[in-house]
């Protein structure tokens, strides 16, 4: 059996957990040789892996179904088919909230900060930046969340909920603190234990600044003056302060981890026939003869073309053999000699160079600079084409055609639609863009149990039981609930 560095780290971390449990139960037999505190390298591997799995599992499925990048099939009662028509309950969110977000990724990150802040602050800096990203994803999906009193472990098991706008303020401070830590003297410096950037602290700083841009662009259109001033100040730092190519993508490369299988691929294997590309996304790309389609989708067996599944149709048990499925872009390369079996080693993409350029495009469009918006749009599409393995000539033809159709009236729509396509497989952000801008244009799913597309996720049942005094009521998933939502 082949063991990757990830496997070794996780095996050792699991051993540490067992040792800790035994120590609590049998402390009279404590050995002076027991390792009672996990090394920072192990905690970093665990935190990054937890984040990668979070961003490719439940939180991705809910948000990609709502925004119609994917469609759920399989008949009435199938989870994805029910989520696709907005039947998402508080119980459904228990695992994502407690197991994956607060009890998983964020907890590991906090332990790493607590353990390394004094002697090895470069580790703490990376963890703060990841924590900022995770809190941002969480507040964008849930609205008000525990932040200032969160992650106190036994010291506070019933934290208050902070308003989403206050969480954003705290996130910016967390990013600044993380960047500062990266520049401090440190007993130990991350290297191969950093599965995302391999210890390249310059890339971590670029990512942190790019994340700030993502968050500030969310203020459009509701708080445009704030967005414009903050983005202008950031851009003044110069282009070298931000992502400069696809090699700077914030993603977890599953070619480097155990079994080489990302969670999107794993779900496709474990629950086949339940999660398909949506007809909304596929039709949008078909209309433009988008050359990313061969890596994004398989050809649909019946038509020999690319055919998405209609959102909300899955509860009727429609035959899914006619639909395209996700392809190599999300599942990794085909195994040698096979046309249907994938390695699963594709990365989970969380924030990319393509998105960075499309954020700039929106900023320039919002401030009336059509020429710079068009330049950034070109760069964003090109980065997405490169990531999808599109031939240069095909990418050039597509980009020229898109730019030729731009008018001042349709520029924002063009930018957000291209971002929607480029962020195929990215959790939460496409849904956030739709909530902010209304693009792409979406229709209510068939057989929907709500009268509108959801704009927020429910708080989990376990929170209402364990933290009843602080957990807000959430009775309407269609109500604008995040501070930047224009309808709020």
N, C-alpha and C positions, 0 to 999 in steps of 0.2 A: 504494500500500500504506500502511495506517495504522500508525504506530509509536507504541507507548505509552512512558511514561517507563521502564518495565521493559526494553523492548527496547533503548532507548538505553543504559541502564546496562550491560546484559549484553553488548551489542556492544562497548562500550568496555572492559569487563573482559576479554573474550576477546582484544581487541587487546593489552592489557597482558600477558596470558599469552604471546602470541606474541612480543612484544618481549623478554620475559624469556628465552624459549627461544633466540631469536636472539642475545641478548647473551652467553649462555653459550657458544655455538658460534663466534661471530664477534666476540669482545670487542675484537679489534684495530681493528674498525670502529665502536666504540661512539660514538654521537652524544651530545653534551652535552645535546641537546634530548629524548632518550628519557625516557619516564616509566617509572621502574623500580619504583616503589611505587604500588599502586593507591590512589586516594583512599578515605577511610573510607566515604564515601557509597556507592561501588560495592561495597565489601566487605559493607556492611550489606544492600544489596539482594540480593546473592548469598547471604548467610547465611540471610536470611528466606525466600528462594525455595527454597533447598535444604531448609529445614525443612518448608515447606509441601508440597513434593513427597514428601519422606520420609513425612510423616504421611498422605498419600493414596495411597501406592503399596504396595510389598511388605509393610511392617510392618502396614498396615491390612488387607490381604487375609488374611494368615495369621491374625491375631487375630480378625477379624470372622467368619472361617469357623469357627474353633475354638469361638467363643462363640455361633455360630448366629444372627448377624444376617444373614449371607449364606450362600448355598449355591453350590458349584461344579458346573457342568454341562458337557456337551460330549463325553462319552464317555471311555472308558479311555485314559489317557495325556495327557489335557488337564491342564494344570498345576492350575487351580483345582479340578477334579474330584478330582485326586490329593491336593491339600492338604486338601480337605474330608473325606477319610477318613484324615487324619493321616499321609499319606505325604510327609513333609517331611524332606529330607536336608541334611547339612552343606553340600553343594555349592550347594543352593538359596539359602543365606544369604550367599554370598560377596558378591554385589552390594550387598545391603542393609547389611551390616556395614562393608565397606571403602569402597565407592563412595558410599553415601548417608549413613552415620552418621559414622564416624571420618574417612574421607578426603573427605567432603563437608561436611555441615552443621557438625560440631564443628570441623573444620579451619578453615573460614572464620571461625567465631566466635573461635577462638583467635588467628588472625592479626589480627582486628579489635581484640581485647583488647591484644595485644602492641604494636600500632601506635598506639593511642589512649590508653592508660592514663595517660601522663604529661601530655599537653597537652589532650586532649579526652575526659575520663573519662565524660562522659554516653554516648558511644558504647560505651565499655567496659562501662558498667553495663548497657545494653540487652543487650549480647552475653553477659555473665555470666548474666543472667536466662534468656535463650534457651538457653544452654549447660546451665544447671541443669535446665531442662525436658527437654532432649534426653538428658542423662545419666539422668534419672528414667525416661523411657520405655525407655531401653536396659536399665537394670538390672531394671526390672519385667518385661521380655520375656526377658532372658537370665540373670538372677541375678548372679553375680559377674562383674565387667567391669574392664577397665583404666580407672583413674581418676586416682590420684595421679601415676602415671608416664606417663599418656597425653598425646598432643598435644605431645610434645617434638620432633617431627619428626626430623631426622637425628641429634639428640642421643641418642635412645633409640628404636630401632625394635623392641625386644622388651620392652614394658612388662609389669610384673607385673599380676596381676588382684587387685582389692580385693574384699573381702566385701561383699555387697549392703547390709548394715546400715551398714557404714563409708561406702559410697557415699552413702547417705541423709544421714549426718552431714555429709559434704563438700558435698552439694548445699545443705543449709541454710546453711552458711557462705558458699557461693557466692552464694546469694540475698541474704544480708545485705550482702555486699560490693557486689553489684550495686545494691541500693537505696541504699547509701551513696554510690556513684559518681554516681548520678543527681542528687544534691544538691550536687555539687562544681562549682566554677567550671570552665568549659570553653571552649577556643578556638572550637570548632565544636559546634553543637547539631543533632541530627537534626530533619528536617522532612519534606518530601515523599519523601525517600529511605527513610523508615521506612514500609514497605508495610503494616504491621500497625496501628500506632496514630498514624501521621502526626506523629510527634514529640511526642505528648502523654505527658510523663514521669509525670504523675499516674496515667495508665492503666497504664503499665508497673509502677508501684509497687503498684497494686491487683492487677494480675495476679500479681506475685511473692508477695504475701501470700495470695492465693487458691490459688496453687500449693502453698504451705506447708500449707494446710488439706487439699488433696487428698492430699498425701503423709502427713500425720499421720493421716488417717482410715484409711489403709491398715494402720495398726498394729492396728486392730480386726479380729477379736476376739482375736488372739494376744497383743498387748501393750497391753491395754486401759487400764491405768493411765497409761502413757506417752501414749497417744492423748488421753485425757481431759484430762490436765494441760496438754499442749502446745496443744491446741485451745482450751481455756478461756483460756489466756494470750493467744492470738492474738485471740480474739473480744473480749477486753477492750480492744483497740485501738479498737474502735468500728466501726460499719458502713461509714463512709466510707473505711476502709482496704481495703475489698474491692470486688469488682465490684458495681455498683449497678444495671445494666440490661443489655440485650442489646447495647448499643453498646460495652460493655466486653469483649465476647467476645474471647478470644485465638484469632484465626482469620486466615487469609490470604485476602483477598478477591480472587478471580481475575477480577473485572471490571476490576481495575487492572493486570493483567499481560498479557504478550504472548500473542496468540491467544485470550485470555480463556477458556482451557480448563483446568480443574483435572484432576489425574491420575486421579481416579475416573472422570470423564467420558471422558477420553482412553482409559482401559483398555476401557471399554464400547464405544467406537468401534473400537478396534484388535482386540479379541477378542470380538466380539458372540456372544451365546448361551452364555457361559461363567460369568457371575457374576450371580446372581439373589438377591433378597430370600429369606431362609430361611422355611420354614413355621413355625419356632419363633417368630420375631418377628411374622410376619403373623398367625398364629393367635392369639397373645397379644393383638394389637390388635383383631382381628375379634371376639373374645369380649367385648370392652368397647366395641364400636362406636366405636373411637377416631377422632375427627375429624381427626387428623393423616394418616390413610391417603391421602387424595387427593393430598397433596403428597409423601408418602413413596414411594408406589407407583402404577404404572399399573394399571388394571383388567385382570384376566386375560382374554384374548380368548375362551377357550372358555366360561368360566362367567359372565363379566360381573361378577364379584366380585373380591376380592383373594385371590390364591392364591400362597403361597410354595412354593419348591422344597424337597423333603426333603433333609436333609444326608446326604451319602454316596451318594445315588442317581444322581449324575451320571455315574459310571463305566459304568453300564449303557446309556447312550445314550437315556435317557427323553426323549420329545418335549418340548421346552421351550417350544413355542408356547403352552402353556396357563398359563404362569406369569406373574405380575405382574413388572414390571421396576422398577428404581429410577426415580424421577420428579424433579420440579423441585427438591425440597429438596436433592438431591445433585448435580444436573446443570445447574441454572440454568433460566431461563425458556425456554419453547418459542419458537422463532423465529416471527416473524409469518407467519400463514397455514399453519403446520404443526402436526400433532398428534404428530409423532414425532422432530422435529429440535430439539435443544436448543442453547443458547448455550454451555454448559459453564462459565459464569461463577459458579456457586455457590461459596461459600467452602469452604475446608477448615477445619473446626472442630476445635480442639484442646483447648480448655477454655472452657466457656461459663458464662454467668450462671445458666442453668438448673441446671447441675451444681453450681455454688456453693451454691445453695439446697438441693439434695438432699444435699450433704455435711453441711450444717447439720442437715437433718432426721435423718440417721443419727446424728450426734453427740447430738442431743437425745433420740432414741429410746434410744440406748445408756446415757444418763445418767438415764433415767426421766422425762423431761419430755415427756409425750405432747402437751400443748397446744402447746408450741413446735415440736415435731416436725411436728405437723399443719399449723401455720402455714407452716413452711418448705417442707413438701411441696406445699402449695397454690401457693406462690410459684414453686417449681421447675417444676411442671406448667404454670402460666400462662406462664412465660418460654418454655418449649418450644413451647407453643401459638402464642404470638406469633411466634416464629421461623419456624414452619411456616405462618404466614398463616391460622390458623384464625379463623373469625368469633367475636367475643366471646361471643355467646349460646351457641354450641356448646361453647366452652371452659368456660363457666360450668356448663353442664349436666353435662359430663363430670367436672369437678372435684368437683362436689357428689355425683355418684354414687360416685366413688372414696372420698371422705372418709366417706360414709355407711356404707361397708363396712368401715371400719377397726376393728380390735380390738387390744388390747395384744399378742395373739399373732401377728397378721399384719402389724403395722405395718412391721417391718423388711423383710419380703418386698415389701410394697407400695412402699416407698421405692426399693428396689433394682430392682424391675421397672419403675418409672417412670423411673429413671435409665437403665436399659437401653434404653428407648424413646427418651428424650430424647437419648441419646448415639449415636443412629443416625449412622454415618459417622465417629465419633470412634475413632481407633486406640488399641488396647491397653487403655484404661480399662475398658470393659465386661468384657473377659476378666479383668482384675485383680479387679473386683468379684465375678465368679463364683467365682474361686479363693478369695477371702476369705470369702464369705458363703454360697456354694452356690446363690445366686439369680441369674438365673431357673433354674428346674429344667430341666436338659438331659438328654436321652437320648443314648446312644452313637450316633454316625453309622452309617448302614447301610454295609455293606462295609468297616468300619473295619479297618485293619491293626494297630491297638493295642487293648488291652482296656479302656483308659480314655481320656478326653479329655485331650489334652496340657496340661501345666501350665507348660511352659517351651519355649523354642526351642533348637535345636541351635547349638553354636558352629560357625562356618563352617570349611570345609576349608582355606581359605587361612591362617587363623590357626594351625591345627595344623601347617601346613608352615612358615610364616614365624616363628612364635613357639612352638615345641614345648615349650620348658622351662616356659612359664608358662600355656599354655592348658589349662584343666581338661578332664578326660574327661567326656563326656556321652553315656551309653549308654541312658538312659531318659528320654524326654520326658514321662512321666506322673509322675515323681518330684517332689514339692514341693521347689523349689530356691531360692526367694526367701525372705529371712528372715521376712517377714510372713505367709507361707503357713501356715495353721493346721495342715496335715499334716506340716510339717517338724519 
